């Protein structure tokens, strides 16, 4: 029976603007965050509008509109990417600041 030793894992302290010297990047990130707050609000309005239109479409036509469903799916994915950027989960900026296909 052999005993293998496992090296302890070293946890690194998170890097902050003071430690990395990227204070300008923090301000740019803040600017992107402000812009995305406004765009998020516009997207919420569009989501509500699409939901109302889809409701009446289904009420009258007895089936869902696939184009509205696809729009809702894409919008939901974009809203999730914005939320991840806003909360610091990722540094990847969502569309329109990066290409759509990510």
Contact map, one row per residue, 1 for C-alpha under 8 A:
111000000000000000000000000000000000000000000000000000000000000000000000000000000000000000000000000000
111100000000000000000000000000000000000000000000000000000000000000000000000000000000000000000000000000
111110000000000000000000000000000000000000000000000000000000000000000000000000000000000000000000000000
011111000000000000000000000000000000000000000000000000000000000000000000000000000000000000000000000000
001111100000000000000000000000000000000000000000000000000000000000000000000000000000000000000000000000
000111110000000000000000000000000000000000000000000000000000000000000000000000000000000000000000000000
000011111000000000000000000000000000000000000000000000000000000000000000000000000000000000000000000000
000001111100000000000000000000000000000000000000000000000000000000000000000000000000000000000000000000
000000111110000000000000000000000000000000000000000000000000000000000000000000000000000000000000000000
000000011111000000000000000000000000000000000000000000000000000000000000000000000000000000000000000000
000000001111100000000000000000000000000000000000000000000000000000000000000000000000000000000000000000
000000000111110000000000000000000000000000000000000000000000000000000000000000000000000000000000000000
000000000011111000000000000000000000000000000000000000000000000000000000000000000000000000000000000000
000000000001111100000000000000000000000000000000000000000000000000000000000000000000000000000000000000
000000000000111110110000000000000000000000000000000000000000000000000000000000000000000000000000000000
000000000000011111110000000000000000000000000000000000000000000000000000000000000000000000000000000000
000000000000001111111110010000000000000000000000000000000000000000000000000000000000000000000000000000
000000000000000111111110000000000000000000000000000000000000000000000000000000000000000000000000000000
000000000000001111111000000000000000000000000000000000000000000000000000000000000000000000000000000000
000000000000001111111100000000000000000000000000000000000000000000000000000000000000000000000000000000
000000000000000011111110000000000000000000000000000000000000000000000000000000000000000000000000000000
000000000000000011011111110000000000000000000000000000000000000000000000000000000000000000000000000000
000000000000000011001111111000000000000000000000000000000000000000000000000000000000000000000000000000
000000000000000000000111111100000000000000000000000000000000000000000000000000000000000000000000000000
000000000000000000000111111110000000000000000000000000000000000000000000000000000000000000000000000000
000000000000000010000111111111000000000000000000000000000000000000000000000000000000000000000000000000
000000000000000000000011111111100000000000000000000000000000000000000000000000000000000000000000000000
000000000000000000000001111111110000000000000000000000000000000000000000000000000000000000000000000000
000000000000000000000000111111111000000000000000000000000000000000000000000000000000000000000000000000
000000000000000000000000011111111100000000000000000000000000000000000000000000000000000000000000000000
000000000000000000000000001111111110000000000000000000000000000000000000000000000000000000000000000000
000000000000000000000000000111111111000000000000000000000000000000000000000000000000000000000000000000
000000000000000000000000000011111111100000000000000000000000000000000000000000000000110000000000000000
000000000000000000000000000001111111110000000000000000000000000000000000000000000000000000000000000000
000000000000000000000000000000111111111000000000000000000000000000000000000000000000000000000000000000
000000000000000000000000000000011111111100000000000000000000000000000000000000000100000000000000000000
000000000000000000000000000000001111111110000000000000000000000000000000000000000000000000000000000000
000000000000000000000000000000000111111111000000000000000000000000000000000000000000000000000000000000
000000000000000000000000000000000011111111100000000000000000000000000000000000000000000000000000000000
000000000000000000000000000000000001111111110000000000000000000000000000000000100100000000000000000000
000000000000000000000000000000000000111111111000000000000000000000000000000000000000000000000000000000
000000000000000000000000000000000000011111111100000000000000000000000000000000000000000000000000000000
000000000000000000000000000000000000001111111110000000000000000000000000001000100000000000000000000000
000000000000000000000000000000000000000111111111000000000000000000000000000000000000000000000000000000
000000000000000000000000000000000000000011111111100000000000000000000000000000000000000000000000000000
000000000000000000000000000000000000000001111111110000000000000000000000000000000000000000000000000000
000000000000000000000000000000000000000000111111111000000000000000000001001000000000000000000000000000
000000000000000000000000000000000000000000011111111100000000000000000000000000000000000000000000000000
000000000000000000000000000000000000000000001111111110000000000000000000000000000000000000000000000000
000000000000000000000000000000000000000000000111111111000000000000010001000000000000000000000000000000
000000000000000000000000000000000000000000000011111111100000000000000000000000000000000000000000000000
000000000000000000000000000000000000000000000001111111110000000000000000000000000000000000000000000000
000000000000000000000000000000000000000000000000111111111000000000000000000000000000000000000000000000
000000000000000000000000000000000000000000000000011111111100000110010000000000000000000000000000000000
000000000000000000000000000000000000000000000000001111111110000000000000000000000000000000000000000000
000000000000000000000000000000000000000000000000000111111111000000000000000000000000000000000000000000
000000000000000000000000000000000000000000000000000011111111111110000000000000000000000000000000000000
000000000000000000000000000000000000000000000000000001111111111110000000000000000000000000000000000000
000000000000000000000000000000000000000000000000000000111111111000000000000000000000000000000000000000
000000000000000000000000000000000000000000000000000000011111110000000000000000000000000000000000000000
000000000000000000000000000000000000000000000000000000001111111100000000000000000000000000000000000000
000000000000000000000000000000000000000000000000000000001111111100000000000000000000000000000000000000
000000000000000000000000000000000000000000000000000000001110111110000000000000000000000000000000000000
000000000000000000000000000000000000000000000000000001001100111111001000000000000000000000000000000000
000000000000000000000000000000000000000000000000000001001100001111111000000000000000000000000000000000
000000000000000000000000000000000000000000000000000000000000000111111100000000000000000000000000000000
000000000000000000000000000000000000000000000000000000000000000011111110000000000000000000000000000000
000000000000000000000000000000000000000000000000010001000000000011111111000000000000000000000000000000
000000000000000000000000000000000000000000000000000000000000000111111111100000000000000000000000000000
000000000000000000000000000000000000000000000000000000000000000001111111110000000000000000000000000000
000000000000000000000000000000000000000000000000000000000000000000111111111000000000000000000000000000
000000000000000000000000000000000000000000000010010000000000000000011111111100000000000000000000000000
000000000000000000000000000000000000000000000000000000000000000000001111111110000000000000000000000000
000000000000000000000000000000000000000000000000000000000000000000000111111111000000000000000000000000
000000000000000000000000000000000000000000100010000000000000000000000011111111100000000000000000000000
000000000000000000000000000000000000000000000000000000000000000000000001111111110000000000000000000000
000000000000000000000000000000000000000000000000000000000000000000000000111111111000000000000000000000
000000000000000000000000000000000000000000000000000000000000000000000000011111111100000000000110000000
000000000000000000000000000000000000000100100000000000000000000000000000001111111110000000000000000000
000000000000000000000000000000000000000000000000000000000000000000000000000111111111000000000000000000
000000000000000000000000000000000000000000000000000000000000000000000000000011111111100000001100000000
000000000000000000000000000000000001000100000000000000000000000000000000000001111111110000001100000000
000000000000000000000000000000000000000000000000000000000000000000000000000000111111111000000000000000
000000000000000000000000000000000000000000000000000000000000000000000000000000011111111111000000000000
000000000000000000000000000000001000000000000000000000000000000000000000000000001111111111111100000000
000000000000000000000000000000001000000000000000000000000000000000000000000000000111111110000000000000
000000000000000000000000000000000000000000000000000000000000000000000000000000000011111111000000000000
000000000000000000000000000000000000000000000000000000000000000000000000000000000001111111100000000000
000000000000000000000000000000000000000000000000000000000000000000000000000000000001111111100000000000
000000000000000000000000000000000000000000000000000000000000000000000000000000000001101111111000000000
000000000000000000000000000000000000000000000000000000000000000000000000000000000000100111111000000000
000000000000000000000000000000000000000000000000000000000000000000000000000000000000100001111100000000
000000000000000000000000000000000000000000000000000000000000000000000000000000001100100001111110110000
000000000000000000000000000000000000000000000000000000000000000000000000000001001100100000011111111100
000000000000000000000000000000000000000000000000000000000000000000000000000001000000000000001111111100
000000000000000000000000000000000000000000000000000000000000000000000000000000000000000000000111111100
000000000000000000000000000000000000000000000000000000000000000000000000000000000000000000001111111000
000000000000000000000000000000000000000000000000000000000000000000000000000000000000000000001111111100
000000000000000000000000000000000000000000000000000000000000000000000000000000000000000000000111111111
000000000000000000000000000000000000000000000000000000000000000000000000000000000000000000000111011111
000000000000000000000000000000000000000000000000000000000000000000000000000000000000000000000000001111
000000000000000000000000000000000000000000000000000000000000000000000000000000000000000000000000001111
